[in-house]
Amino acid sequence: MASIKLDRVTRTFGTKTAVNNVSLEVPDREFLVLLGPSGCGKSTLLRMLAGLESVSSGEIHLDQRRVDQLPPSARDMAFVFQSYALYPHMTVRRNITFPLIMREFKWWFHLPIVGGMAKRKIEESPNVSDLVGRTAKILALTEMMDRFPRTLSGGQRQRVALGRAMVRQPQVFLMDEPLSNLDAKLRMSMRAEIIKLHREVGGTFVYVTHDQVEAMTMGTKIALLRDGVMQQFGTPREIYLNPANTFVARFIGTPPMNLIEGRLEEGALRIGEGVFALPPHLAAVAHGNQAHVLVGIRPNSLTIAAEGEGTLAGKVALVEHVGAESVIDVRLDHATTAHREEGEGRNEVMITESGYSDLRANDTVRVRIDLTDVVFFSPDSGLRLRPEPRGATPHPAS
């Protein structure tokens, strides 16, 4: 298998820049997820890796070998398309075997009788039949090998597409939103199948999705893009706990992170009429930074509390019961939220509680904040604020 390195990769289409100066390094055997909203450039980046799109500038390296000038066939990568791209006139067995047949392609394979005999000979050879059989067993396709794609379910077709990629034994597996055509239950089971496949095959996977749940559950590394620019690169845990900016904060997490306008005072944080003592890690961030901040709070760091100091007043706007937990939308009386990526600020926050909440719309409540996992952002740039070294000029993190 192989490591991947992108060095200032850019792709332009006329005056539009689809991918803008993206650099990252992915070690061997990692599962990299390219994540972002529609039109952010993630599929274009994947197609550049595969050689299906040319690179306007920058370099792509597989291990120590530069590959951006090589044709797709010379890159040793397997591509699983969103539409599966199975051959409808071929059986499951022939669909999976086809890449191995094409490795030994000769011009006379186009001749109906002679070519057909040659393809069957390759298909029935011990090495090929054994590899195809083992692949089918891993993907639970053994009983379907003589069926045609039209007789298969969406999940079965997806497994055939994965099998066709696996038999090539490539250095890198590339997947372009392969689960987007499946229903929710099947997506969950196929996520587990792909995670298991990655563990068993041990290859380097690059997976494109707009679904942050897929990214968080499947990826060992995530590259989050917006308008062709990489916003953050790291492990799912790093991105969730330490978002680089407000876009990342709001994109990762369900429900997304709340952003509330706050003011830093002496050792304390003021939000509306509430004053909260800063724990040491936040006091270090506050030292030397600007007075006004956006306070990033995950919904599970807010709780409905009884009357008391250190709470914010509000009214329940909506309660959603989602299985084992409830999502409570509270409209704050004095504090102002600032969801920069969603237009005008509002005064509502989302709170998650385990179990079934008995709250109803228009109930008066108090909201308590757990500052343990709170992060601060600049209200001007949207970038996360970090502790400033002594004597340094205050500035937001980049």
Helices and strands as residue ranges (DSSP letters): E 4-13, E 16-26, E 31-35, H 42-50, E 57-62, E 65-66, G 72-74, E 77-80, H 92-103, G 107-110, H 112-124, H 126-138, G 142-144, G 149-151, H 154-166, E 172-176, H 184-201, E 204-209, H 212-218, E 221-226, E 229-234, H 236-241, H 246-251, E 258-265, E 268-271, E 274-277, H 280-286, E 292-297, G 299-301, E 302-305, E 311-322, E 325-332, G 340-342, E 348-354, E 364-369, G 371-373, E 375-377
